[in-house]
Amino acid sequence: MTVAGNLVAIASNSPVDLSAVERGLRHQGLTWDVISGDRLTAWIDGAAVLTDTYAPVDQLLTPHA
């Protein structure tokens, strides 16, 4: 299955209060999923990390029809 969309990663040197993140999203009217732990690992499913070293950044910034 191919899924397209946006992903927002939250990282910190300290534990992140994911419940607070979810409440903040709902307060903004957003219905985004917040996942972590085993569920996040399964969702990633071994995908490679996209970095500027290998990404065609100019193509990522160019709108496609």
MODELLER restraints for C-alpha pairs under 7 A, 6 or more apart:
rsr = mdl.restraints
at = mdl.atoms
rsr.add(forms.Gaussian(group=physical.xy_distance, feature=features.Distance(at['CA:22:A'], at['CA:34:A']), mean=6.65, stdev=0.5))
